[in-house]
Structure formats: C-alpha cells, structure tokens
Amino acid sequence: MKMSKMEKKFVNSKKHGQRNIDLYEELSQQIDFTGVKDVLEIGCGVGILANHLNEKYGLDVTGIDLDTEQIELAKEYQEKKENLQFMVADATKLSFSEEESYDLAISTHVMHHIGNWEEALMEIKRVVRTKGFYIFCDMTYSKLLVKIFRPIAKNYGVYTAQDIKRFFERNNFKVLYEEKRKHFIFKNYIFVFQKTD
C-alpha cells in the first residue's frame, strides 16, 4: 500500500530518518553485527538509513520501496556512492533476490502498510542468510483489535507482536532482542531475530 502525501512528509523528514539511524545504532551496541556486509532495507523511503549504513559502515545496501517517487528521491544518494542501490520492489515478491542473499534485513514502520504481511515475512526468511539478522520495528495490535480489524482492513498489516514472534520462531529464527516501546492503542515493538539454519 502506498502512503498518502501527509505520511510521506512525515517519513521523509530528517527527524524520522534520524530516529531510524538511532535505532540501528542502539541495537548495534547490544547485538554483534560483525560479519554483516549485505543489507536489505524494506520500505527504504528516501534512503536516509540505507545511506547511513553505507557511508558509516561501508555496507552493501539495497533499499526497496513500492513507491516510485520515494525511490527517485533515494537515488540521489545512489549517484554518489558505491555499493548502494535503490529499486522499486514489492516486499512480498522479491524476484531480484536469490535465496540467502543478505546478512541483515531491516523494516522500520513498514509492515503495517503490507496487507499480506506474512508473504513479506516469508520473503525475508528466504533472502536472509543462515546466521543473518532481521530487525523488525513497527506498531502491533492487541488480540482484540486484530480480531476486529483483520477481516476488514485488507490493505493493512494487522497482527500482534506474538504473531510476528511466532512466525520467526516457527521458521528457524531465534529472538535476540525484544522491546515494547509505546503504550498506546498501537504498541510499538522492536525485535531482532537471527536465522539459525
């Protein structure tokens, strides 16, 4: 699902981009990402986090987004950097990626925009290498809200934090980090998963 102009204004702001950078920096203090070289950012927007990871750590980063306008803006970074690419792609059909292509996949505040979020998670499972990582940061819903909204909100990802956790645990990922950040109707959860085999 594509974002409205108002949503784009928010996610394209430097402040929002800096929050994503700060989250990565915070998590990298707690989890050893040594050995990570190839990164996939799902829902990269205008490329602020992808550019940071490439510039500061020299990582090979591929940023994808469903929105052509976002990718066109992100490509301004790509023109200046090596090993940084952006493309229009559907997270539920990553046809450009072979199996186990990435050491790290990241999605920050993206999954709730994907109605068939389980297909996106299956693609993440497919493209992350053994011993690789997936960082999930997004809003989640209570069981009651899931029961109410899932049948009618076809274009949105409606899931509990436990739905996300159970999916990865069933698919040979272990939880390295888990945190609930906000206590509103929509709780914001952060998970770091590692693929075990």
C-alpha positions as CSV (number, residue, x, y, z in Angstrom):
1,M,0.0,0.0,0.0
2,K,1.3,3.4,-1.0
3,M,1.4,6.2,1.6
4,S,-0.5,9.5,1.4
5,K,1.3,12.8,0.9
6,M,0.9,13.6,4.6
7,E,2.5,10.2,5.6
8,K,5.4,10.8,3.1
9,K,6.0,14.2,4.6
10,F,6.5,12.6,8.0
11,V,8.6,9.6,6.9
12,N,10.8,11.7,4.6
13,S,11.7,14.2,7.4
14,K,15.2,14.2,8.7
15,K,13.9,13.7,12.2
16,H,12.2,10.5,11.2
17,G,15.2,9.3,9.4
18,Q,17.4,10.1,12.4
19,R,15.1,8.0,14.6
20,N,15.8,5.0,12.3
21,I,19.5,5.7,12.4
22,D,19.4,6.0,16.2
23,L,17.5,2.7,16.5
24,Y,20.2,0.9,14.4
25,E,23.0,2.4,16.4
26,E,21.3,1.5,19.7
27,L,20.7,-2.1,18.6
28,S,24.3,-2.4,17.3
29,Q,25.5,-1.6,20.8
30,Q,23.6,-4.7,22.1
31,I,24.0,-7.2,19.3
32,D,27.1,-8.1,17.5
33,F,26.6,-7.4,13.8
34,T,30.2,-8.3,13.0
35,G,30.2,-10.1,9.6
36,V,27.3,-8.2,8.2
37,K,28.1,-7.0,4.7
38,D,25.0,-7.2,2.6
39,V,21.9,-5.4,3.8
40,L,18.3,-5.2,2.6
41,E,16.2,-2.3,3.8
42,I,12.5,-2.9,3.1
43,G,10.4,0.3,2.8
44,C,13.6,2.4,2.5
45,G,11.6,5.6,1.6
46,V,14.1,8.3,0.5
47,G,17.1,6.2,1.7
48,I,18.3,8.0,4.8
49,L,19.0,4.8,6.8
50,A,20.4,2.9,3.8
51,N,22.8,5.8,3.0
52,H,23.9,6.0,6.7
53,L,24.7,2.3,6.8
54,N,26.6,2.5,3.5
55,E,28.5,5.7,4.4
56,K,29.4,4.9,8.1
57,Y,30.0,1.2,7.9
58,G,30.8,0.6,4.2
59,L,27.9,-1.9,3.9
60,D,26.5,-3.0,0.6
61,V,22.9,-1.8,0.9
62,T,19.9,-2.4,-1.3
63,G,16.9,-0.3,-0.4
64,I,13.4,-1.2,-1.8
65,D,10.1,0.6,-1.7
66,L,6.9,0.2,-3.6
67,D,6.6,3.9,-4.2
68,T,8.4,5.1,-7.4
69,E,8.6,8.7,-6.1
70,Q,10.4,7.6,-2.9
71,I,12.9,5.6,-4.9
72,E,13.6,8.5,-7.3
73,L,14.4,10.7,-4.3
74,A,16.6,7.9,-2.7
75,K,18.6,7.6,-6.0
76,E,20.2,10.9,-5.3
77,Y,22.3,9.1,-2.7
78,Q,23.0,6.2,-5.1
79,E,24.6,8.5,-7.6
80,K,27.3,9.5,-5.1
81,K,28.0,6.1,-3.5
82,E,29.3,2.7,-4.4
83,N,27.5,-0.4,-3.1
84,L,24.3,1.5,-2.6
85,Q,21.3,0.8,-4.7
86,F,17.6,1.6,-4.6
87,M,14.8,0.0,-6.6
88,V,11.0,-0.2,-6.8
89,A,10.0,-3.6,-5.5
90,D,7.2,-5.4,-3.7
91,A,8.3,-6.9,-0.4
92,T,6.0,-9.8,-0.9
93,K,7.7,-10.8,-4.2
94,L,11.5,-10.1,-4.1
95,S,12.1,-11.5,-7.5
96,F,15.5,-9.8,-7.8
97,S,17.0,-11.7,-4.8
98,E,18.3,-15.2,-4.7
99,E,17.9,-17.2,-1.6
100,E,20.1,-16.3,1.3
101,S,21.4,-13.1,-0.3
102,Y,21.6,-10.8,2.8
103,D,23.3,-10.8,6.2
104,L,20.7,-8.3,7.5
105,A,17.2,-7.3,6.6
106,I,15.6,-4.2,8.2
107,S,12.0,-3.0,8.2
108,T,11.1,0.0,10.3
109,H,7.4,1.1,10.4
110,V,6.7,-0.7,7.1
111,M,5.0,-4.0,7.8
112,H,1.7,-2.3,8.9
113,H,1.4,-1.0,5.3
114,I,1.5,-4.5,3.9
115,G,-1.8,-6.3,3.8
116,N,-0.3,-9.7,3.1
117,W,2.5,-9.2,5.7
118,E,3.0,-12.9,6.1
119,E,4.1,-13.2,2.5
120,A,6.6,-10.3,3.1
121,L,7.9,-12.2,6.2
122,M,8.3,-15.4,4.0
123,E,10.4,-13.4,1.6
124,I,12.6,-12.0,4.4
125,K,13.0,-15.6,5.7
126,R,14.1,-16.7,2.2
127,V,16.6,-13.9,1.5
128,V,18.4,-13.8,4.9
129,R,21.4,-16.0,5.2
130,T,21.9,-18.5,7.9
131,K,23.3,-16.6,11.0
132,G,21.9,-13.5,9.4
133,F,19.6,-11.0,11.2
134,Y,16.2,-9.3,10.7
135,I,15.3,-6.1,12.6
136,F,11.6,-5.5,12.9
137,C,10.3,-2.2,14.3
138,D,6.6,-1.4,13.9
139,M,3.3,-0.9,15.5
140,T,1.4,-4.0,16.6
141,Y,-2.2,-4.5,17.8
142,S,-3.9,-6.2,20.7
143,K,-5.6,-9.6,20.1
144,L,-9.0,-7.8,20.3
145,L,-8.1,-5.2,17.7
146,V,-6.7,-7.9,15.4
147,K,-10.0,-9.8,15.7
148,I,-12.0,-6.7,14.9
149,F,-9.8,-5.2,12.1
150,R,-8.2,-8.1,10.3
151,P,-11.3,-9.1,8.4
152,I,-12.0,-5.5,7.2
153,A,-8.5,-4.0,6.9
154,K,-7.3,-5.9,3.8
155,N,-4.7,-3.3,2.7
156,Y,-3.1,-3.1,6.1
157,G,-0.9,-5.4,8.1
158,V,-2.9,-6.3,11.2
159,Y,-1.0,-8.5,13.6
160,T,0.0,-8.9,17.3
161,A,3.6,-8.8,18.4
162,Q,3.2,-12.5,19.2
163,D,2.1,-13.2,15.6
164,I,5.5,-11.8,14.4
165,K,7.5,-13.6,17.0
166,R,5.7,-17.0,16.4
167,F,6.3,-16.7,12.7
168,F,10.0,-16.4,13.0
169,E,10.3,-19.0,15.8
170,R,8.5,-21.5,13.6
171,N,10.9,-20.7,10.7
172,N,14.2,-21.2,12.4
173,F,14.9,-17.8,13.8
174,K,15.7,-17.0,17.4
175,V,14.8,-13.8,19.2
176,L,18.0,-11.9,20.2
177,Y,16.2,-8.8,21.4
178,E,12.6,-7.7,22.2
179,E,11.2,-4.5,23.4
180,K,7.9,-2.8,23.7
181,R,8.4,1.0,23.3
182,K,5.0,2.7,23.4
183,H,1.9,2.0,25.4
184,F,-0.9,3.5,23.3
185,I,-3.6,1.6,21.4
186,F,-0.9,0.5,18.9
187,K,2.1,-0.8,20.7
188,N,5.5,-0.3,19.0
189,Y,7.6,-3.4,19.1
190,I,11.2,-3.9,18.3
191,F,12.6,-7.4,17.6
192,V,15.9,-8.6,16.4
193,F,15.8,-12.1,15.0
194,Q,18.7,-14.3,13.9
195,K,18.4,-17.2,11.4
196,T,19.7,-20.4,13.0
197,D,19.7,-22.6,9.9
